[in-house]
Amino acid sequence: MQGIYDWIKNLVYFYILMTAVLHLLPKSNYQKYVRFFGGLLLVVLLVSPVLEFFRHPDVLLERISYESFWQEMDTVRLDLAGLEELQQTAYREEYEKAIAKDISLMAQEENLQTLSAEVKLSRDCRVTSVALSVIPDGGEEGVLIEKITFQDNSSAYPGVRELKQKIVEFYEVADSQVQIMVQEG
């Protein structure tokens, strides 16, 4: 905005100077030459902002390149954030599978055969829920599994209670976050 004010100020000064020079000339013979020369200077003054723009096209191109670069960087940041989210989700899913396998091994130690195991992790990779479906494993002949009768059939088996307790202690989850369903053979 200041450049426009300076440009107008220069035009006004030029006009005042030309008027003063024309009035101070002794003869009118020189006035036509002074008017011609003044006209040329006036044209140069009028187009000086345009000439200034074309004299430094590098500045404009540099500014456009600079803005384009930062806009591209913002796009890259958004893309990276999306990739990181996808990568974290993939890691979380793999951890869930690994924990499910680990819980299946714990069940085998308690003579339980795992039918299905599902583990859910939070964003900070803490176990939020465990859903396990098992059947009592008779193992070798002659081995009996003691059955205790409660309303919930998962607590009817001592191995299930011990497995649940191991999961609660090892993965630091609440008892209500671990669900073990026993299917009787």
N, C-alpha and C positions, 0 to 999 in steps of 0.2 A: 504494500500500500504506500509505503514511503517513497518507493521508486516512481510511482505515478505523480505524487506531489512534487517531487524534484523535477520531473519531466515538464510538468505544467509551469513550474516556477521558471525553468530555463526558457520556455517559450515566451513567457511574459517579459522576462528580462531582455530577450532578444528583440521582441517587438518594441519595447521602450527604447532600446539602444538604436534600432534602425530608424525609428521616428526622429530621435534626437540628431542622428547623423544626417538624415535627409534635410532637416531644417537648418543645420549648420553649414551646408554646402553653399558656397558663394554663387555658383552658376548652375543653372538647370541642365546644362550640357552633361555634367557628371552624374546627375541624378539617375539617368537610365542605366548607367554602368553599376552604380551602387545598388539600385533596385534589382538588377539582374544577379549580382553577386549575393545580395541579401536573400533573394528567392532561392538560390542554390543552398545557402546556409539553412534557410527555413525548411527546405525539403530534407536536408540531412538531420536537422533537429527533430522533425516529425517522424522520421523512420528510425531514429536512433534506438528506441526500445526493441524494434524488430531486428535491427542489426546486432544489438547486444545479445539477443536471444540466439541468433545464428553464429555469433562469434564464439560462444561457449556451448556448443551442443553436447560436449562431453559431460558437462555438469548434469544436464537433464538426463542423458542416457545413464550416467552413473547413478543418479538418484532412482531412476526406474529399475535398474539392475539391483540396487540395494533393497528396495521394497520387494521386488520379486524374490530375492534370496530369502528374506525373512518370512515371506508368505510361504515359500516352499519349506522352510524350516519348521513352521507351525504345522504344516501338513505331515511332515516326517514325524514330528513329535506325536501327533495324533495316531499315526499309523503304528509307531512303536508302542504306544500305550495299548492299542488294540492287540498287537502281537504279544505283549507281555501278559495281558489278561488271558489270551488264548493259551499261552505257554503255562501260566500258573494253573489254569483249569486242567490242562493235560497232566501236569505234575500231580495235582490233587487227585485226579482220577487214578493215576498209577499208584499213589500212596494208599488210596482206598483199597485197591486190589491187593496190594502187598499186605496191608493190615488184615484184610479178610483171609488171606492165606495163612497168616500167622495165627489168627484165631482158630482156623480149621486145625492147625497143628496142635494148639492148646486143647481143642476138643478131642483129638485123637489120644492125647495123654490121659484124658478122663474116660476113655473107652466109649466115645461118642463119634458116630460117623456124621460128617457134615453133608447135608443136602444142598444148602445154600447159605451164603454168608454175604451180608451187605453192610458196608461201613460208609458213613457220611462224615466228611470233614468240613470244618468251617473255613473261612478265608485265611485265617492264621494257622491252618493245618492242625487244629485240635479236633479230636473225635467228638462228634455231636450225637451220633446214634449208631447202635450196632443192632442189626437184625440177623438172627441166626436160626436156622432150621436144622435140627439134628434128629437122628434116630439112635436108640441105644444099640451099641455094637456088642453082640454076644461074644465076639472074639472066638476063643477056643471053646470046644465043647466042655461042658461041666462048669463054666464060669457063669454065675448068676448075677444079675444086677438087682440089688435090693430096691424095692419099690415102697415108697412111703406115700400115703394118700393125703393130699391136700386138695383144695379147690383148683388151684392152678397146676396143670399137669407138669409144667417145667420144674416146679419145686419138688415133685414127687420122686425125682431121681437125685440121689446124692451127688453124682458126677456133674449134673447140670448146675446144682447150687455152687459147687466148688469152681466150676468153669466160670460162672457168672462173677463170683468173687474175684477170681484171678483177673478177669477182663476189667472189672471196676478198679482194682488196685493198680494194674499195670498201665492202663490207658487213662487213669485219673478221670473217670466219668462217673456220673451219678448212677445209682442203681436203676433208676427209672429210664435211663438212656439205653440200657441193654435189655433186649427182648430175645429170649431163647424159646423157641417153640419145639416141643418134642413130638415127633410123630411115632406112634407105636406101631411096631411091625405087624 
